[in-house]
Structures are given as structure tokens and as C-alpha cells.
Amino acid sequence: MENRDLPIRARAEILDVPPYKQGRSVTNGFKLSSNENPFAPLPEVQEAFTAMAPRLGRYGAPPMTELREKIAARFGGSATVDNVYLGAGSVMILVQLLHAVAGPGDNFVYPWPSFEAYPTLGFIQGAEARPVPLREDHTHDADAMLKAIDERTRAVIVCTPNNPTATTLTAADFKRIIEGVPSDVLVILDEAYYEFVQDADAVRGEDVFGKYPNLVVLRTFSKAYGLATLRIGYGIGDPAIWALAGQVAVPLGVSLPAEAAASRVLDEDVRERMEALFAQLNERRERLVAGLQELGIEPAKSEANFIWIPTAPGIEPETVAEAFAERGSSVRPFIGHGTRITVGEEESIDLVVDVFRELLAKAGK
Ligand SMILES: *Cc1c(COP(=O)(O)O)cnc(C)c1O
């Protein structure tokens, strides 16, 4: 965009920022483009939300101690209530952290492809975004990430399972990264899909938290817990880091219904049913993967509620996205890299396999 098209003056560098594209809404098909949870919240959770209706005229009321205590208890490890920080989605916490640590001339390092919001979140206040290509097997390249760090690096983001490739970061690779980073550089462990992980080799926030004062762990109620629209996520870290994040926070972030619903999904009486839903999505994912493997397609090893199909002749991401759009559905193409597909409604599994079968037939495979 040119400045002259605007009715106001703007920062020149902002005009070049590519906009974050949300998953397209769908017509009569399935929205498999935003890694949302296809299940309706449990009745108890809906009740907790509805109970807040008479108070919609009120702002959320920090410090939300009870919720933060539940989060700390569930997190385990050495976390206490003071280590827990809430935000209107974990993405808001990421913004605050990057704003607090990285300014003009600084840089932040992250894997690529990864969460599409990373580049812009830090770039906006003038820091340089430093994407580091994943390895051939779609996992973080620990050595290359360490090489990308210099004296102006203020944050390193790692994402496990990585959105969009669904692959986990091993505990060993995480250790290499955090122990290779200067000890005063913020390391952000983004575990937005934590609840789906079963791989014993994967790094887990509770195992590493407490060992590294420069580490924060981010998790969310948006994905496995199915509360995306309420915008609530949390971070686990040193209280001094949260004080810093609070300095740059946009006030009045977390709403009362979000607090109430998030608190309810963590109650022990619904734990088994919540975990059964995570397991159901994992099982559904494995059937989807098996269906694609039968066609000769090899998705990356997924530990999340989505799968990654690397680009290949006949199934280039733009071709795949177009084929789903023709069926009234949506997936997320990463041009030149691959396609991310959410594990959605039960009926979507056959549709996904069908679309790929047709694409391969068309390509003469
Ligand atoms: C979805 C997602 C988020 C954002 O979660 P919110 O809590 O809804 O803001 C953060 N990180 C990754 C990797 C994600 O995929």
C-alpha cells in the first residue's frame, strides 16, 4: 500500500507488512483451516459461560487468582500461582513479550514455516524477524537457530507441536537451543497444542520450567479445550517477566465469560471427559493419516489436531486449497511448503481422503 492511498500518515515500514490471513469461513463444507476444535463445549462449560450473562456489562477482574491457581496446579512441575500470567489468547502474551524485549535494531529468531503470526508480532515495533528454515523432516533445526542468534537477539521462539507441520521438538533439541542461547535472552516455548502430545521424546513445559529463568511457556484454551472465540491463554514464567509484559499490555484483556469457562474446563469433575475428547481427536487424526497413506501420501508425523502434507507434484498447496474450496471447505496452504489440514468433524475425514484421491487421479499418480 502507498501512503498516498491513506487518509492519515502511517509508519512506512508498516505499509509493507503482509496481513495475517484468518482461515476462510466456509459455506456448506468443513472449516479445516484454523485448527479449531469441532466439538461443542461440555454442558457444564456452556453453563459456566452462560452464568456470566448478567455481568456482561462488567470488565474482567484481575488478578483472577482462582483460575491462575488451577492452571499452576494442572501445570505441575515447580509452578505456583505467581508464575501464571493470563492473556486474551496466548497470542496476546506473545505480543506483549516481544514488545517488552525487542525494539528497533533488535531481532527475534523462530523456525519457519511456523505460526504465521510470529513474523509480524515483533516486526511491528521495529525488530527484525529472523525465520530459520526447518529441517527436511519438518522439525526445528536447533543448530541453524543457534547460528541465527547474535548480540541483538532478544527472543527465540520455539513451537511444539509446530504449527503448521505438527511435528514436536525433542527434549534433546530444546536443551541444545536453550543452553546455546545467551542466558539473558528470552526463550518462548509455544505449546498451543500441548494436550495432544503423546510422544515421550517431546519437550514438555513442566519438565523444563524452573531450570531456566529466561524461559516462558505459552499455552491456550483455544485449541484442545475448544474455547477459541473466548480469547484466553496463559503463560508460565518468572513473575518478573510477567511484570514486564504487563507494562506493555493493552488493558482489560481477559473477559469474565472467558475466565469462567476456562476455569470450568480445568475442574477435576470434567477432566476425564475433556481428555477423552483430546484422545478422540488423536484417534480421528490417525485414521485420516492412514487413509492418506493408503493413497501413497506421507503426512509429517503429527502430535496435534492437524496434519501437514508437504508439497508434491499434483498436490501443491494452491491446488489442494482450490480443490477444498470447490467442495465448500477450507484448508490452509503454505505456498511452496505444504498444506495444513485440521482434524475436524468426523464426516470431514472421508472428504479429505476423497479430495486427495481425486487430485492424485487427475495428476495421473
Ligand atoms: C493457535 C495458536 C496460537 C494462538 O492461540 P490463542 O490462545 O488463541 O491466541 C498460538 N500459537 C500457536 C502455535 C497457535 O497455533
PDBQT file of the ligand as one rigid body, heavy atoms in Angstrom, charges set to zero:
ROOT
HETATM    1  C1  LIG A 401      -3.495 -21.011  17.584  1.00  0.00    +0.000 C 
HETATM    2  C2  LIG A 401      -2.118 -20.728  18.033  1.00  0.00    +0.000 A 
HETATM    3  C3  LIG A 401      -1.849 -19.742  18.973  1.00  0.00    +0.000 A 
HETATM    4  C4  LIG A 401      -2.887 -18.751  19.402  1.00  0.00    +0.000 C 
HETATM    5  O1  LIG A 401      -3.662 -19.165  20.402  1.00  0.00    +0.000 OA
HETATM    6  P1  LIG A 401      -4.636 -18.129  21.127  1.00  0.00    +0.000 P 
HETATM    7  O2  LIG A 401      -4.513 -18.534  22.542  1.00  0.00    +0.000 OA
HETATM    8  O3  LIG A 401      -5.986 -18.399  20.545  1.00  0.00    +0.000 OA
HETATM    9  O4  LIG A 401      -4.173 -16.733  20.889  1.00  0.00    +0.000 OA
HETATM   10  C5  LIG A 401      -0.563 -19.570  19.424  1.00  0.00    +0.000 A 
HETATM   11  N1  LIG A 401       0.430 -20.307  18.941  1.00  0.00    +0.000 NA
HETATM   12  C6  LIG A 401       0.225 -21.242  18.021  1.00  0.00    +0.000 A 
HETATM   13  C7  LIG A 401       1.363 -22.033  17.509  1.00  0.00    +0.000 C 
HETATM   14  C8  LIG A 401      -1.048 -21.474  17.519  1.00  0.00    +0.000 A 
HETATM   15  O5  LIG A 401      -1.239 -22.373  16.562  1.00  0.00    +0.000 OA
ENDROOT
TORSDOF 0
